[in-house]
Amino acid sequence: MRVAVAGAVAAVLIAGVAVAVNAGGGTAGASGTAVATGTAKVLRTDLAATEQVSGSLGYDGGYTIVNPAGATNAAVTQAQQALAQAQAAQSADQVAAGDSSSSSAQAIRQATAAVAAAQLALATDQGAQTADCAGAAAMACTQDTQKVAQDQAQLATQEAQLATAQLNATHAAHQDQAKAAADAVAVQNATTALATLQATAANPGQTYTALPALGQVLNRGQALYAIDGKPVPLFYGTATMWRAFQPGMADGADVGELTDNLIALGYGAALVPGPHFSAATADAVRRWQAANGVGQTGVVRLGEVVFAAGPLRVSAVHPAAGAAAAPGPVLDVTTTSRVVTVALPVSKEYLVHAGDAVSVLLPDGTTTTGGHVRDVATVAVAPASGGGGNSGPTVAVTITLDNPAQSGNLDQAPVTVNITDQAVHGVLAVPINALLALAEGGSAVEIESGGTRRLVAVHTGLFGASMVEVSGAGITEGTAVEVPAS
């Protein structure tokens, strides 16, 4: 018992009551009342001071799954028709160019033959002219001269016609070449346009016919939702689907993910893992499509499958069954991993670092579990205007749980996170309620030794949850100190 003793030399405050310290080391209560006491040992231990912050327990990695916008069937059909028309025009122009080339060649051959005939006639008449004009046959010489003049005129005419035929052939060839080049460009453009539309061809369905329940967890191969009665399943992978899967597409990591899923789901007979969309890949797609009751095209369009890194949990559903399947949000999802998020005031950011150990008081108010800081955001968030809560900017802190199974399945549940502010190791400590506040300042503890008690001044260090670091003369490990009886 702490009892009243006369002869006080110093005042002490115990639980708000002034007491005196006498020469013999006893204590005297100013009120004259006795206080029940017990003893505790000075311990060598580790202490930590923690700061409590509010957090939210939920699921990690939230994002939205959308029904993607892409090329429609009508657009693809129009592009196919445009390509067919371009190819038909190219074929027709090729035939016309062949006919024109043949006609030009025929005209040149005829003009060349006419020139040759005119040259022969001229040569013959020139020979007769030479013979007749060398003799006395003046009449024959005159006639021969007239014939030579006519032959020369005829030759000039035929040569002009040959030149015209050659020029026409050149012009026709140039025109045909220009048409051929234009046709090639038109076919190439139409081919590119069709390939682009085919690569972005989207799910042609019109209506959402099935949607998941809130909180439902979905695994590989299970349908996230259905459009026109056709399931849109979950495949595992980290590459976002950005193009349709089809024969002739360029190799890529997304194709490798498709291949891995087809194999994992049991449709990969003769299919070799890799980034190439082969004939075997198309066959595997057809087997998968047959099993899901959809058209066996061997092609997977945008929106006909969704890739995610692992199982998903549905946190929100945007459309209702029967709504039009327009491009836009369909589901909000998270991973199945449990985490705690804390909006930590920037002024306290120094308290936490990635990898730090923390403790979390779970929503039941009694269970505490360990955790570790996974990451601390590098961008601060200003408080919402007009809102309560934090008055200054905060940074997001994400905490993983050491034993997630303890956390239940509540989403956005409030929790309390204990963050270590300071820590000391291997120090001497006593229960906090062993401290006596000296009226003249400082602290003391009452120690018991050999059946006697005496007051010893101590220096205090770090305060933990129930213990305080102390040091001073006569304070050693195992020393008995007085504490209020429990």
Salt bridges, closest charged atoms under 4 A:
ASP46 OD2 - HIS425 ND1 3.66
GLU51 OE2 - LYS348 NZ 2.53
ASP60 OD2 - ARG374 NH1 2.46
ASP251 OD1 - HIS276 ND1 2.81
ASP254 OD2 - ARG243 NE 2.83
ASP283 OD1 - ARG286 NH1 2.93
GLU304 OE2 - ARG301 NH2 2.99
ASP332 OD1 - HIS318 NE2 2.93
ASP356 OD2 - HIS353 ND1 3.44
ASP375 OD2 - ARG374 NE 2.95
ASP402 OD1 - HIS372 ND1 2.92
ASP411 OD2 - ARG313 NH1 3.50
GLU446 OE1 - ARG2 NE 3.70
GLU477 OE1 - ARG44 NE 3.53
GLU482 OE2 - ARG2 NE 1.76
GLU482 OE1 - ARG453 NE 2.83
